Amino acid sequence: MILGRPGRPLVGIDIGASAMRFAVFSGSAGDRTIVRPTPAVPRREDIAGAFAQLAAMGKSGCRAGLSRAPGLDARGRIADWPSRPRWRGFDLAAAIRSAGIAATIADVDDAVATVAGEYLLGGFAPDRRIAAISLGTGLAIGLIIDGIVQATGDGAEGLAHRALGLGDRRCRCGRIGCVQAAFADPRLDDDGFAAIVALLRDRLRDAYGVTAFVFAGGRAQRWRGTIARIDGCTLSPAPFWSATLGAAALACAGRDLRSVALDEALRDRLRRRRAAT
Ligand SMILES: [Zn+2]
């Protein structure tokens, strides 16, 4: 299956702690994207308005993917979001539905969305075992093994909050020295960052056989030189957009991406998209 052909655009939403991204990706026909800063207090009309603008470009009845940093409860409300506490209880699913678009929304944790996007952007061989590490306001780690996106736990139960045994900082998840706490240390310098990445890389290699480590997210830019020097690690070709793309692709194809590829024009264009907008 080729995703993102002009007649079958990909529609994605990414709700992160710093930015909300809305996109229609459509092969050689071009893309339409909207980026809004994530407000401290959520407003239904912000989300519905942006989605309505984009979804009109997709076909009626399209499938749209939602990547989100917070966990949702069974009814689609935000269960907990330490980075944006005033969003707790906000009905995200209802906000998207209120755009009035006849779209089926498939929602995934941002770790899952990011690794799917990186897999499609990177053109990896189907048997590669890849970890995508998204460094934004928080941290997300997703895995794809032999072309199948893995369930790695939502929010505080995900890989980003496994205890690494590094440092003594307590994370918002309550654990001391988890991966996110280690990466969030404001005293972190290049050598410290490289040491954490090397330890995380070795743990994921031992536990899951991961051999390729891709860094996405806005904060990855800060460490781009360091990442390039660490064996097995690369910076995403589209660090701000892989989660939006991945969510859109998962909505259309499901988690088995072995026989899925991106439209070449779309892939080439996204691979040049290093900027935030
Ligand atoms: Zn944690």
Residues whose N, C-alpha, C, O or C-beta is under 5 A from the ligand:
A	BS01	ZN	A160 H161 C171 C173 R175 C178 Q180 A181
